[in-house]
Amino acid sequence: MGLANDQIETVADSRDKDTFLQGVKDCVPTLLGYLSIGFAAGVIERTAGLSIAEIALMSLILYAGSAQFIAAGMMVASSSITTIIITIFFVNLRHLLLSAALAPYFRHLSPLRNMLVGSLLTDESFGVAINEAAKKNYISEKWMHGLNITAYLNWCAANIAGAFLGQWISNPERLGLDFALTAMFIGLLVLSMLSRKKIARDVVVAIIAVVIAVGASSVLSSSMGVIVATIFASTIGMVMEKWK
């Protein structure tokens, strides 16, 4: 009984250390990606004919890098609003998986508090959060808000900066800005694999995911291919974990 109480107190002490400010600090490694991609998105949206106010509103409400790039491109192509909405819906369908993966760590919260946590979740903040969960087996609500809000403010600021300065940058790909997001995900993946210390198993699951994604994308859309690969590869990884 005494040992159990000590363990509970230890977990409680650990949660208290994961403050909002610590979430802000843990978001710092991802800020370069947010700034560069957000800046490029602002440039492209400006090129698509959006005003600075419209770009600011889109970043505040939509808050999704891939969706904003797609929306700007489809606006240039004079696509209908319905087509843009449906396309963005399928592109961001992966957020169902991201939210489902983090949901067990916030099961004790009310639906409203869960919605506040999930509404600002991005691919990057998910990568940081799932790495945190792998190390500590829990995620603090205050820490998650610090992570999410820092990312949100940086993204909006970068979008507006891109909108202001976009008139002098006609081709952001020449500066390599389009690769910043990919580079950041590679960094988060490497950090997560090193912290788990199960590199061989993670590499096998990654190879399976790539094979499934390529195969599924040849039949379905690339977004659906990623979702199918995520479901099957994560299931295989879980089975390997249980039967080790």
N, C-alpha and C positions, 0 to 999 in steps of 0.2 A: 504493500500500500504506500509506504514511504517512498519506494523507488518510483512508483507510478506518478506520485505527486511531484517528485523531482523532475521527471521527464516532462510533465505538463508545464511546470514552471520554466524549464529550459526552452521549450517551444514558444511559450508566451514571451519570454525575454527576447528570443530571436526575432519574433514578429514585431516587437516594439522597436527593434533596431532598424527594421525595413521601413523607414519613414518616407514621406513624400519627397524630401530632399534627396534621399538615396536613390529613389526612382529617377529623379532628374539627372543625377550623376551617372547612373547606369545607361541613360539614353545618349550620353555624350558620344560614344563611339559610332553611333549611327547618324549623327547630325550631318556629317559631310555628305552622306548619301542623300539625306532629305534635302539639303541645301542645293546640291548640284542637280538632282532630278527635278526638284521643285522649281529651280531657276529655269531649267530647260523647258518644263511644262508651261511656265509663264511666257517664255519666248514664243513657243509654238502656238499657244492660245492667242497671243497678240497678233501673230502672223495670220491666224485664222479669221481675224477681224473683230475679236472681242475687245471691249473697252476694259480699262483697268478696274473699274467698278464691277463689271461682269466677271472678270477673272478672280477678283477677291471674293465675290459671292460664291463662285463655283468651288473655290478651294475651301471656303468655310462650310459649305453645305455638302458637296459631293465628297471631298476629302479622299480622293483615290487616284493615285498617280496614273495607273494604266487606263482607268476610265476617263481621266481628263485628256490624256493623249489621244485616245480613241475618239472622244467627243469632238475635239478640235479638228481631227482629220476628217470625220464624217460631216462636220459643218462645212468644211472647205468643199467636200464632194456633194454638198446640197442634199444630204440624206434627210429623211423625214424624222420628226421628233420621236415617233413610235419606234422606228428602226434603231435610233440611237439608244433609247431607253432599254429595249430588249437586248441589244448587243452588250450594253454595260451590265445588265442583270446577269447574263451568262458569264461574262468575263470575271465578275466579282463573286460568282457562286461559291468559289473556294473559301470565302469567309465563313460559310456554314461549317466547314471542316475546322477552320482555325478556332472558331468560337466553341465548337463541340470539344476540342482538345483541351481548352482551358476551363471549360465549365465546371469540371469536378472540383477545382480549387476555389470556386466562388459559390459553391452550392449552399453555403450557410447564409448568403446575402438575400435580401428581398429582391423581387423582380425588378423594381426601379433601380436599385443599386447595381444589379447585374447589367441592366441596360446601359447605365452610365459607363460601366467598365467596357462593355462590348462595343458601344457605338464609336469609340475612338480607336478600336483595335486595327492595326495595320499589319502587313506582312513582316515589317521590320520589328515592330513592338512585339509581335507574336514570337519572332525568333529570339529576342532578348528574354521574354517572359518564360518561354518553354525551357530555355537554358537555365534560368533561375530555378524553375520547378525541378529540373533534373538534379541540381546541386542541393536544394534544401527540402524538396518534397512538399513545398507549400508556396503560395504567393500572397503577399500582403496587399490588401485593398489600397492602402495609402501609397505603397510603393508603385502599384500599377497605375494609379492616377498620376503620380509624378512622371512616370515613363510616358504615358499616353498624352498628357497635356503638353509636355515639352516637345514631343514629336509633332503634335498638332500645330502649335504656335510656330515652330520652325518651318513647317511645310507651308503654312499660309504666308509667312514673311518671305520665303524664297519665291513663291508664286508671284507675289506683288513686285518683288525686286526684278524678277524676270520680265514682268509686264512693262516695268519702267524702262529697263535697259535693252529690251528685245529689239528695239529699232536698230541697234548697232550690231546685232548678232543674227545673221541671216541663216547660218548653217551650224547649229549646236553640235551635230554629229562630228564635225571636223575637229572639235575640241575634246572629243571622247566623253562628253557628258552622258550620252546614252548608255555607256557601260558602267557608270557609277553604281547603279542599283544592283546589277549583277555582281559586281565586285564586293559590295557590302554583304550580300547574301552568302557569298563564298566564305567571307570572313566569319560570319555568324555560324555557318555550318561547321567550319573547322574548330571554332572554339567549343561548340556543343559536343562534337565528337571527342575532343581531347578531354573534356570534363567528365564524359561518361566512361572513358577508358575501356570501351568495347569496340575498338576501331575495326577489327576484322568483320564482326557481325554487321556493323553499320555500313561498311563498304559493300558487303553482299546485298543488303537491303537496298542500298543506293543503286547498284547495278540492276537489280530486279525492277526498281521503279523506273529507271531509264528505258529498259526494254519494253515494259508495259506502256509507258507514255508514248514512245515512238510508234508502237503497234496500234494503240488505241487512237492516236492522232491521225493515222492513215485512214481510219474508218470514220471517226467522229471529228469534231472540231478540236483545235489544239487545247482550248480551255477545258473541254470535257475530258480530253485525254489526260490532262494533269490531274483532274479530280479522280478519274478511274484509277490511275496509277497510284495516287495517294491512298485511296481506300484499300486496294489490294496489297500494296507494299507494306503499309502500316499493319495490316492484318497478319501478313507473313512475318513481319518483324516481331509482333506480339507473340505469335506461336513459337518462334525461335527462342524468344525470351523465356517463355513458360516451360519449354521442353529442353532447356539447356542442360 
